[in-house]
Amino acid sequence: MAVDLTKTDSFELGAIRQLFPALSVSGPTGKPWVYLDGPGGTQVPASVAESISQAILFANANRGASFATSQAVDAIMSRAGQAAAALLGVDSPDRVVFGQNMTSLAFHAADAIIPTLKPGDEVVVSNLDHDANVAPWVHAAQRSGATVRRLDFNRQNMTLSPAQLADTIGPKTRLIAFTAASNALGSLTPVPELVRVARTSPALVIVDGTHYAPHLLPKVDEWDVDLFFCSAYKFFGPHVGLMAGKLEVLNRLQPAKVRPACNLLPVRWMTGTQNHEGIAGVTAAIEYLASLGNGESLRQKLVAAYHRIADHERELMEVFLHRLGSQQAWTLTGVQVPDPSRRVATFALRGPVDPATASRKLAEKGICSYAGNFYALPVTEALGLESKGGFLRVGAVHYNTVDEIHRLWDELQALKA
């Protein structure tokens, strides 16, 4: 049964929007800005900023000492690990690593993987991915002499095929990396099926969940993933990256670190002093998400919250695709069904004006969007659009409204070549 998000006590859209100060800021037309730039980074609730402020004002110390501010930092890191484990679906906070961002963590992991590769080994990357889940593993292959193989995406449903993955891998495959959701096109990949195929090889299985986590709840352990990456600024938090891994993998690989640093998990992977205040903000973002659901544990609350998020985003997708189908000037690249099991509310558009001009014109009307390749370079190259400016990308998250989708389409249809 669908949940009416505008009427339930735990998920009332008007009340939710009041928690995000940016959503009430007026744009150039005098109306509030419409933030459809979520695929590039979401707005944050005030509780995230408050947690960051409290941490930097009253817990501004390093870890491991007996005085109050140091103990407060230890508590911040412990709480964040537990919250992130609940969000990602892993059984221990020791398996969650915080870092500068997803890209930096991926390159950090790639450097640890290089010694495990040799000439003749094969590394498989996907043409559907953000380059942050391609370049680090290509870097590892180039440094080790391994061969890079590329898994293309299906041009009809814009996702990855388990059968094609099976044809791509073999006994020499040592690493397989793919995304859970396309940050450019919004299409979801069949993660469980892809992992099952990947397990027929001796490969390390790596999944980028950065574009997945704002819309759907990750299930890292259930998926049987070796390394999983995401970024908190995509799920209503600050600019902090997260990596979750299997204990065996995180202990076996040897990350670069200074000699005095602790060799226990997860600290052995977290080089230098961490962004403690930002990590406090990650906890606040996860707790905000959990507040949208109900249940006994944090994970149960998150499960309920994400069901409600998916219901609301389905409604936004239905409206978006209805408006798309009522006109002919703009075309969508990607799945054209409002099914949260097949896509998220991220849309790649081409129209009568080039993407950069369209994005600029929308900004003049108080609507946030992006134009270009969004670092999903393999996508725009594969579709022959890199030299044509890529796409106009708009994306909705749970704080967006049906009226905002209509406002977007009213402006799109007013744009002329």
N, C-alpha and C positions, 0 to 999 in steps of 0.2 A: 504494500500500500504506500503510495506517494505521501510525503510529508509536506504540508503547506508551510513553507519556511517563513511566511510573513505573519503567521498567526500562532505558532507554537511558542511557549514561554522560553524554551532553550535556544530558539533560532528565529528571532524576530529581526527582519532585515533592516528596518528603520533603526532599531536599537544597536544593531551591529555596526551600521555605518557611523553612528555617533561615536563609536570607539576609535575611529580612524580620523584624526584631525585633518589630514590632507583632503579628505573627501568633501569638506565644507569650504574649501578655498575657492574663491571666485576666479574664473578665467577671463579671457579678453572680451567675452560677450556679456559679462555680468552674471552668468550662470556658473554653478560649480564646475570645476574641471571634471571631465570624464576620463578616468584612468583605464584605458584599454591597452596599456603598455605592460600589463602584468607578465607576459612572457619574458620581458627583459628585467623584471624585478617588481615586486609588489609593494604597495604601501604598508605601513605598520600601524598597529593599534598603539594608543598612548602608553599602555602597560609595558610595551617593549622599550620605549624610550625611558620610561621611569626606572625600569630595572637596570638599564645601562647607566643612567645617571647615578642611581644609588650605589652601584658597584664601583664606579670610578671615584665617587666622593668618599665612600666609607669602607671600601675594600681594596684600596690601591696599594697592593703589596705583592711580594712574590710568595710562593708556596713553601710550606714545610717548617715554619717557625712556630713558636708557642705564643706569640702575641696576637692580639685580637684581629687585626686586619688580615694577617696571614691566614689565620684559622678561617676567617670569612671567605677568603679566596678558595681554600680547600673545600669549603662547603658549597661554593658556587660551582666548582668543577664537578663535585660529586653529584649534585642535583642535576646538572646539565647532562652528565653521562646517563643518568637514570631516565631523564625525560627523552633524550635522543634515542635510547634503546627502545623505549615504548613506541616512539614515532616510527622508527625504522623496522621494528619487528625482529629484534635480536634479543638473545636471552641474557646478555650481560653488558653492563656499561663499560667493562674493560675492552670490549670489542669496538667501541666508538672512538674515533680519532677526530679531533678538531684541528682546523688549520686556517690558513689565510683565505682560501677559496677552493672550490672544487678543482680548478685547473692546476693550482700549485700542489694540491695533495696528489693528483694523478701523476704529475711529473715526479713528485717525491717517490711514489710507489714504483713508477717506471724505472727510476734509477736503482731501486732495490731489486727489481726483476732482471735487469740486464745481466748480472752474473749467472742467472739460471738459464740463460739462452745461449745457443751456439749456432754456428753456420749449419744450415740444413733444417733448423727448426722453422716453424711457420707461426706467424701472428696474423689473426683475422680481425679486421676492423670493418665497420659498416658505413655505407654511403648515405645512411639516413641520419647520421649523428652530427651533433655539435662537434667542432674540431677538438674540443677539450677531451673528448673520448676517442680521439683518433691520433692526434699528434703525439701524445706521450708514448703510445704503444708503437707507433712508427719510429719514434726516437729510440726506443728500447731495441727495436729490430735493427735499425741502422747501426747502433753502437755495438751490437753483438754479432752482426752478420746474418741474422735470421731473415727469412723471406716474409714480405707482407702480402697477404691476400685480402681482397676486398669483397665483401658481401653486399651485393646490390639490393635495392628495394623494388618491390612490385609496383609497376606504374599504374595499375588499376586501383588498388586499395592503399597505396603509399605506405606499406609496412614491410616487415621482414618475413621471409618464408622459412619455416623450419626445414622444409624439404630442400630448399636451396642451400641452407646452412649445412645440411647433411652432405650435399654434393661438394661443399667448399672445404670441409675439414677432413682430417685423416690422422694417422698415427704420429705424424710429425708436428701436429698442431699443439702449440704450447700455451697459447693465450687467445681468448675470444672475447671481444669487447663489443657491446651494442647498447643502444638506448632503450629505456622503457617507454618513452614518449618523445616524438619528434618536436623539438623546440621551434622548428620552422613551420611545419604542416599540421601539427596537432594530432597526428595519427599515433595510436598505441601499437606497441609490438606485443606479440604473444609470449611474454617472458617465460612462463612455466614450460611451454612447449620448446622454446629455443634452448632453455637450460637443459632439458632432457636430451635433446639432440647433442648439445655440447658435451654432455657427460659420456658420450660414446667415444670421446677422445681424451687424452691425458691433459687437457688444457685447463689453465686457470680461467675462470669465468668472471667477467667484469661487466657490471651494469651501471649505466649512468641514469640516475633517477631524478636529476635536477628538475626536469620539466614535468615529471610525474607527481612529485610530492605535493605541489600546491592543490592538486585536483583529486588525487586518489592516494589511499594509504599504502605505503610500501610494505612488502612482506618478505624481507630479506631472507630470513631463515626458511620460511615456507617455500621460497623459490630456489633455495639451495645455491645461493650466489656466494662466490669467494670474496669479491670486493665490490662494494656498492658506494656510489658517490652521490652527493647532492649539496645544494647551497641554501642556507637559511634565508637569504634575501629573496628567494623565490617563494618561500612559504611564510611571508609576513614577518620576517625577522631581519636581523642585521647582516652585514657582509662577513659571514663566517662560513667556511666550508666544512663538510662532514664526510668522513669515510668510515664505513662499517666493514668488518672483515671477519672471516672465520679465525678462531683462535690459532689453529694450526698454521694458517697462512701468515697471520700477523707475527707469530713467533718464529716461523721458519725464515722468512725474508729478513734481510739485514739492512734496515734503513740507515742512511747517513745521520750521524749525531755526534755531539761532542762527547769526549771520553767520560767526564764525570756524571753525565746525565744518566738517570735511572734506566735500567734495561728491562723494566717490567712494563706490561701493557696497562693502559694505552700510551704511557708517557714516552716510551722508547720511539714512538712515531712522531711525537709532537716536539719539534725542534724549537729551542729557545723559549723565552717567556711568552705565554699565550695571551691572546686578546681577551683577558678575563671579563672585562665589561661587555664586550660583544657576545661572549659565550653566555653571560647572564641574560642577555637579550634573546638568545636562542631558546633558553628555558621558558622565558615569558611568552615567546611566540607559540611554542608547543602547548603551554598551558592555556593560552588564548584559544587555540584550536580545540583543545579538550573541553573548554567551557561551552562549546556549541553542541556537545553531546552529553549523554549521561551513562552511568555505569559504575561498577565497583572500583575497578582499577583504571589507571591512566590510559592504558591501551584500550580498554573497553569503551571509555569515553571518546577516544579518538576514532574508534570504529564507528560509533553512532554518529559522531560529528561528520565524518567523511561521507556517510550515507546521505546525510542531509545536504552536504555540499554538492554531492553528485546530483541529487534531485533538483536543486536550484540551477545548477549549471546546465542540466538537460533542458530546462525551460528556456534559459538564455540561448542555447544552441538552436532550439526549435524556432524561436523568434528570428534569430539571425538567418537561418537557412530559409525560412519563409520569405523574408525580405530579399534574400539573394535570388530566390526563384521567381520573384515578382518583377524582375528587371533583367536586362540583357547586357548592360554596359560593363559590369564587373563579373569576373569569373573566379571561381575558387579552385585552388589546387589542393586536393585532399578528399577525405571521406565526406560525403554529403548526406550523412544520416546523424541525427542527434542522439547517438547511442554511447553512453559513457563506457561501454565495454570495447568500443572501437576507436573513439577519439576523445580529446578534451576540447575545451572551448577556445582554441587557438586557430586562427584562420589566415591563410596566405592568399592574398588577392592580387589580381592584375586587372587594370582597367583602362579607361580612356586617357589618363595622364600617367606619367611615369611615377614609380613608387615614391621617390624622394619628394617630388612636387606634391603628390597627394598627401603625404605625411605633413609637409609644411602647411598646406592649406587647411588640413584638419586642426593643426595646432592653433592656427589663427582663429578657429571657431571653438577653441577650448577642449579639443579632443586629443588625447595622447595616443600616439601610435609609433611604430618604427618602420623603417624602410631599409632594404638591403638584403644581405645573406644571413645576418644574425649568427655569424660564425659557423653556420651549417653549410660551409662551402661545398662539401660533396653533393648536397642537394641541389643548389643552384647551378653547379657545374653539370650535374647529370641531366638536369631538365633544360639545359641550354639557356638559362636565365641570368647567369653571372654577368655577362656583358650587357645585359638589358636592365640592370639595376635591381635584380632580384624581385622581391615581393613587397607589397604593403602588408604588414602583419599587425593584426589586432587580436587581442585576447581578453576574455572575461574570466574573472574569478568570483568567489562567492559574494564579495561586497558589491558587485556590479548589479545594475537593475535592468529590467525590461525597457524602461523609458530611455536608458542610456544607449541600448542597442538601437532603438528607433531613432534616437538623435544622431547616432553614427550614420545610419543608412540615409537619413534625410540629407545629411551633408555630402555623403558619397554620391548620391544621385544628382546633386547640384553641381558636381565637378564636371567640367567640360574640357575636351582636348584643346 
